[in-house]
Structures are given as structure tokens and as C-alpha cells.
Amino acid sequence: MLRTARAALFAAVPAELLLVVLLVAGVRPPAPLVAAVEILVVAVLLLELVTVLGLYTRERRSGSSRRAAVRAAWETLVPVQVRRIMGFDAKGMMSLLLWLARRRHGVPPGAVPVPYFGAQAPALVVFVGAMVVELVVVEIVLRSLGAPLAVRAVLLALDGYSILLALAIIASCVTRPHVISDAEVRIRSGAFFDLRIPRSQIAAVRRIRAYDEKGTVRVDGDTVTIAVSSQANLRLELTSPVTAVRPLGATCEVGTVRCFADDPERFLDAFERQAARPRDRAD
């Protein structure tokens, strides 16, 4: 039943969205088709409700609290990949608010933030600028062709949301830097990757030079690389593996972490200073 509920959800949502777009654009599908889609959506909603209630009841009977039972039912029904993507959107929008407020996420007092956005800033800024120009050009062209207002509104909303997502990616990179504290080193890539490494498990931090990295987050054996603009300039060697969660939810055990920092010397200096603090207090 769980598999059926998931499959039905993925089938009904695109069908409903397509119907809404057609109606907004002024296209009138045949009445039987509209009725069939609406019946499908209602049936899917009922199926999802029955499935969620069943999962919730099972968790409550096993002794879970109401909140824990709701969360377990949600996590069981919705695949981890979908939940991760939804989380990216939520974190991105929160990052936009933090960016406007000139604040950073996850930087406690005494910790040192180390930015990594500088290397990719020009490319992303140009990309956002091109998207804005595209939005204006498309609107001008559609107006000249006499396109209906509904069609222009749909395309404007889609383009506007794409620009908002691009700005959210920039904001998440700016407001979620690497963080070095007394307790841990936190390696991040915007809202997509967040690895917390206890200080006690870091054997050494070294400078490296790599300019041909493939992908943003790549796992090769027990090494994870978090690159920026195909670059990595720091290598963290661990005394024991830590669990890393990849962007879409898969986990892996890593013993070496390679990453990029705008100022690797700042990273190394902060790491050494933070490591010296407990000894200073002991003295």
C-alpha cells in the first residue's frame, strides 16, 4: 500500500499542475478529462490520508509520542530524496532572510567562519543577470506577438521563481560558511552539504592544489571532495571515519575530506588557534 501511495502521489501532482496551467492559459480541456483528473486527485488524497493514518497508528502503538509518530509517518511516506529537495528550498529561503539581515547560520560565539563563495561569485552573478535579461526579453517578445495575459503570467511566475531559487543558492553559500570552533570543524556547501567533524578526529589539515575536480560533492572510496568552481585547496585527514550525508540523502563513511576556502591560510590559522585554546586554559 505504501508503494501504491507513493506512485499515485507522483502521478497525480504533475497531472493537477498541468491542468492548472492549461486553465490559467485559457485552454479549455474536454469536460470528461477535467472530471477524470479531479476524481484522480481526490482518490489520491484519500489514499494518502488512509496511508498516513495507518503509519501514524502503527507508530503510536509502538510507544512513540504524537509528534514523533507524525514525523515517522511523513518520513516513511515521502522518499528521502524528495524530503531533501524540499529541505533545500526551505533552507534557501531562510538563507535569503539571513542574507538580508546580514547574519550567518551556525556560527556560534568564538567560532571562526571561513567563506568559500568568492571563487564562484562572478559566475553566479552573471548567471542571475542573464536570467533577469531573459525574463524581460521573453515578456517583450510575448507582448509583441499578442500572447494572452494568462500565458505571460505563467511564464513570468516560472522565470521569477527560477531567479528566486538562484538568489537562494547564492544566499545559502554566503550565510553558511565553513565554521571552525573549539569542538568541531564544519564543512559546508550552501544548503546542500553539511559535515560536522569533531576536533578529536582530525589528525591533520594540509594545503593542496586541485583545479580539475568533477562535481560539487564527490565521493571516491573513503574520500569526500566538496569543490567550488572545480577547485579544492584543503585536505583534512581524520583519525577515524565520520558519516557524511550526500545531497540526496545517501550516507557514506569518509576518512579524508577535501574542500575549498577563499582564504586557506585563514582556515589553517583558525584551526591552529582554536586547537591551542584548551592548552592555554590548562596553563
Secondary structure, DSSP 4 states (H G I P E B T S, - for coil): -HHHHHHHHHHHHHHHHHHHHHHHTT----HHHHHHHHHHHHHHHHHHHHHHHHHHHHHHHTT--HHHHHHHHHHHHS-HHHHHHHHHHHHHHHHHHHHHTT--SS--TT-EEE---TTTHHHHHHHHHHHHHHHHHHHHHHHHTT--HHHHHHHHHHHHHHHHHHHHHHHHHHHS-EEE-SSEEEEEETTTEEEEEEGGGEEEEEEEEE----SSEEEETTEEEE-BTTBEEEEEEEEEEEEEE-TTS-EEEEEEEEE--S-HHHHHHHHHHHHHHHHHHH-
